[in-house]
Amino acid sequence: MKKLLVVGLFFVGLLWAVASFPGLAKSGQFESIVLNFRDDLTPAQLAQELQEIKQQFQITPSLNSEFSQTDLVYIVRGDRAKLDKLRQSPIIKSATEYIEPNYLYQTTATPNDPDYSKQWNLRSINVEAAWQETQGDGVIVAVIDTGVSPVPDLKETKFTKGYDFVHDTPEALDDVGHGTHVAGTIAQSTNNNYGVAGVAYQATIMPLKVLDESGAGTVADIAEAIRYAADNKADVINLSLGGAGESQLLESAIDYAYNKGVVIVAAAGNSGTESASYPARYPHAIGVAALDAGGMKAPYSNFGAGVDISAPGGSEDAKILQETIDPVTNGSVFVGYQGTSMAAPHVAGVAALIKASGIKEPDAVLNILQQASRKVQEDPLNHYGAGQLDAGNAVKLAVTGQITFQDFFRWLRDNGYLNPRFWVDGGAVALLPKVAMVLGSYLLAWFLRVYFPFRWSLATGLVAGSSGLFFLRGLYIFDLPQMPFRVLGSSVPELGNAITGGTALNPLFASVLIPLGLIALLLGHPQGKGFAIGTAIGVTSCLVVNAVVDPQLWGLGTGLVARSYLMINALLCLGLAALASRGNRSVIS
């Protein structure tokens, strides 16, 4: 009874919150109030109204400007409490057309860099909204890469002392162009009427060279550079590099920096495989997958375990534009690159903006990055991690210091959690359908038991056929392959999806064929028979729920044909279970 009461109170509270949420139309900021008096008031009547407002509320309305005399638009200083009092006054209400907040609107900070219009990537992460609050001043970002060379569009960028670990020299110059390009994404000189912009353009760059002219470097140099950055007050480290092979030396360096409060951002890798490369896979590194200009996973980007978030990395059709050096001439050039190496510095730049907003702990920065990201509903293979990077939302969350109810409600709304269909067919594990499948399989088992009375122990088969261990499907654990989790998290009809990563059922798996094969193989087995019968019953339930909720089938679409196919095979599975159970009164363990 107590549990029912708690659940009831939860839903009542949720409904109240939904009903009372003001939305964007009422969430602006204002310092004054608009009184728009009726146009038919005579000068004497208007003067009387103004006098009464002054006497009753101790405020003096004034014309908004000399052009407001015709429309009778007056302004008074006041907050929301004053607004409510004015609206409650019968005299004022009768004399005005409307009383409303004099909201403050702001221009969106657009830099004057002439080629900013070509930087689709910065606009896609909503960086202009972030710039209204901070540009990263006071934060040091270590670029551990091929070095950074002075190009014209880094002239106004702030630098601190770096080091060349390849040649053991204090000056970490770039001989490839990769590191300079990465540094530009983070902190290219901005609002300088030249070139392009950077994400955190007031941040300070610490150039650390660990990759040689071929773009390769050793784990020892990289680990040493990470420790150097942590010891020299770096706030953020960008690692647009990676490879195979686990290194305790490198992991311990990352842990060292993390324990000193440094945020470590690393590229997921460009081999298109189902795992982020090292060092992105380490628990204390933020692994970044790459997006194309359409917001989809770039074809080359790694995915799966180790991916925490996604950011623009570019593609052949739309690359990431920054100024860097030409490795042949050593001169400066504006050029577009693509790769997770380009995605990582977007996240490093936003991490710098978050740190500049007062958030210091690495876990808190990661939490803000993930919570503020734009969620992707269909992501069975973890292409996007927590979602797509959103600088504006991240900085707003960092500045407020806490999630207000409106922010939380907006997050729920924007990500579908307040939409009932999210819980039916769009949730992370499609909770309600899975529960229906499991319950349905047990009800069917009970039904068959009435007509074929014998003691069963079919739980394993019922779960395998109906829902699988569905909560495992979205579980991503460091350095573990994902295929076993997807298989265990899938029911028998969903095994085809686990293999391909799609959402449409494979007609071969979503049919009577697998239960038929299991019963044929295990019918004479005293222990396996219960599993086979339970699987047939579970598949029945799974197919029926899918036919009602989401009848997606390869080659058959989502219409009547798909529904009919699923229902017919569900009936065949139930009939098969009944036939296999007929006349058997043995104990199945």
Order of alpha helices (4+ residues) and beta strands (2+ residues): alpha-beta-alpha-beta-beta-alpha-alpha-beta-alpha-alpha-beta-beta-beta-alpha-beta-alpha-beta-alpha-beta-beta-beta-beta-beta-alpha-alpha-alpha-alpha-alpha-alpha-alpha-alpha-alpha-alpha-alpha
